[in-house]
Amino acid sequence: MLHALQLLLDAAKKAQPSAKQREEQRRSFAYGNTAFENKLITREMIDQQAEIIAQEQDEQRKR
């Protein structure tokens, strides 16, 4: 059992999440931290704001 767990831990250390996975994690983190403070925050609100930020960043890169 310990050997199997060690193999899983070693694999996790080497794992490289995709850009999509990192974005999902970032949004989940933002939701978890903001909803904890304000119960009116929804996942949809987080997604909307993340899209706005992404658009703004794209516009800045084009300049």
Backbone bond lengths (Angstrom), bond angles and torsions (degrees), N, CA, C in turn:
res aa  C-N    CA-C-N  psi(-1)  N-CA   C-N-CA  omega(-1)  CA-C   N-CA-C  phi
1 M - - - 1.446 - - 1.522 110.62 -
2 L 1.307 118.74 -46.74 1.459 121.45 -179.53 1.521 111.73 -63.82
3 H 1.331 116.68 -36.15 1.466 120.14 178.63 1.527 110.41 -65.31
4 A 1.315 116.99 -43.06 1.467 120.75 178.83 1.528 110.47 -62.98
5 L 1.312 116.91 -41.11 1.456 121.03 178.26 1.524 110.60 -64.20
6 Q 1.315 117.25 -41.21 1.460 121.15 178.98 1.526 110.73 -63.79
7 L 1.321 116.83 -39.20 1.464 120.25 177.75 1.525 110.67 -62.65
8 L 1.320 116.69 -41.29 1.458 120.67 178.66 1.529 111.41 -65.88
9 L 1.311 116.81 -41.99 1.466 120.78 177.91 1.524 111.35 -62.83
10 D 1.321 116.80 -42.31 1.463 120.89 178.79 1.527 110.77 -63.81
11 A 1.318 117.13 -41.00 1.464 121.14 178.48 1.523 110.68 -65.24
12 A 1.323 116.66 -39.60 1.463 120.64 179.93 1.536 111.27 -64.49
13 K 1.311 117.00 -35.85 1.462 120.70 179.24 1.523 111.68 -64.94
14 K 1.318 116.79 -29.57 1.463 121.71 -176.99 1.528 112.51 -92.77
15 A 1.321 117.70 -10.16 1.463 121.33 -175.50 1.524 110.66 -67.14
16 Q 1.302 116.14 137.31 1.458 122.87 177.36 1.531 108.00 -116.65
17 P 1.325 117.85 106.79 1.466 119.67 -179.26 1.528 111.12 -68.29
18 S 1.318 114.87 148.73 1.462 120.20 177.77 1.526 109.39 -73.36
19 A 1.321 116.01 168.63 1.465 120.58 177.70 1.528 110.25 -60.82
20 K 1.327 116.58 -39.19 1.469 120.38 178.94 1.532 110.70 -63.92
21 Q 1.324 117.29 -42.68 1.461 120.99 178.97 1.525 111.33 -64.53
22 R 1.332 116.99 -39.97 1.469 120.32 178.03 1.525 110.68 -64.18
23 E 1.334 116.99 -40.78 1.459 120.56 179.05 1.527 110.65 -65.28
24 E 1.329 117.16 -42.37 1.468 120.55 177.29 1.518 110.74 -61.04
25 Q 1.314 116.74 -41.23 1.467 121.43 179.31 1.520 110.79 -66.04
26 R 1.344 116.64 -41.30 1.458 121.21 179.56 1.524 110.87 -61.72
27 R 1.334 115.80 -44.52 1.465 120.15 179.68 1.527 111.27 -66.85
28 S 1.312 116.66 -39.42 1.454 120.55 178.39 1.528 110.51 -63.21
29 F 1.321 116.12 -41.62 1.459 121.33 177.90 1.527 110.45 -62.41
30 A 1.341 115.64 -46.05 1.470 120.16 179.79 1.525 110.38 -61.24
31 Y 1.317 116.81 -44.08 1.464 120.28 179.84 1.533 110.37 -63.02
32 G 1.302 116.77 -48.30 1.459 121.18 -177.35 1.514 112.68 -58.81
33 N 1.332 116.11 -40.60 1.458 119.57 -178.45 1.517 112.91 -77.33
34 T 1.321 117.79 -36.33 1.460 118.99 -178.50 1.520 111.59 -80.58
35 A 1.320 118.00 -39.49 1.465 120.69 -179.42 1.532 111.02 -66.75
36 F 1.304 116.10 -27.72 1.459 120.59 177.12 1.531 109.94 -62.75
37 E 1.330 115.64 -38.79 1.462 121.50 -179.23 1.525 112.50 -84.36
38 N 1.333 116.76 -31.58 1.460 121.30 -173.71 1.526 108.77 -139.44
39 K 1.303 117.46 106.20 1.468 122.56 -175.69 1.525 113.02 -67.56
40 L 1.336 118.00 -9.88 1.464 120.86 178.72 1.529 112.56 -81.32
41 I 1.325 117.41 -13.19 1.465 122.04 178.87 1.524 109.10 -71.32
42 T 1.342 115.62 135.22 1.470 120.82 178.03 1.530 109.27 -119.40
43 R 1.308 115.38 163.57 1.465 120.24 175.53 1.526 110.41 -62.09
44 E 1.318 115.84 -35.93 1.456 120.11 179.43 1.531 110.58 -61.79
45 M 1.315 117.07 -38.72 1.469 121.12 178.17 1.533 110.23 -63.76
46 I 1.302 116.26 -42.05 1.463 121.27 178.44 1.519 109.50 -62.55
47 D 1.326 117.13 -45.64 1.464 121.18 179.82 1.528 111.13 -62.28
48 Q 1.312 117.50 -42.16 1.467 121.06 179.27 1.526 110.90 -61.46
49 Q 1.309 116.37 -46.71 1.461 119.95 -179.04 1.532 111.17 -67.09
50 A 1.310 117.19 -36.95 1.465 120.37 178.48 1.530 110.03 -63.94
51 E 1.322 117.73 -38.27 1.459 121.10 177.95 1.526 110.72 -67.15
52 I 1.317 117.42 -40.72 1.462 121.06 177.70 1.531 110.39 -61.58
53 I 1.307 116.14 -44.90 1.469 120.63 179.16 1.522 110.36 -62.49
54 A 1.315 117.60 -42.35 1.465 121.53 179.72 1.528 110.64 -62.56
55 Q 1.318 117.18 -41.75 1.464 120.67 178.14 1.522 111.08 -63.80
56 E 1.318 116.42 -43.12 1.464 120.49 178.63 1.526 111.28 -61.91
57 Q 1.312 116.72 -40.90 1.460 120.75 179.26 1.523 110.89 -66.44
58 D 1.327 117.14 -38.92 1.459 121.09 177.17 1.521 110.68 -62.63
59 E 1.323 116.70 -42.50 1.465 121.28 179.07 1.524 110.86 -63.89
60 Q 1.320 117.47 -39.58 1.468 120.78 179.49 1.518 111.30 -66.48
61 R 1.330 116.52 -37.50 1.465 120.22 179.38 1.524 111.70 -66.77
62 K 1.323 116.27 -31.08 1.470 120.93 -178.96 1.525 112.43 -73.52
63 R 1.308 118.05 -18.92 1.470 121.67 -177.96 1.496 112.24 -76.25
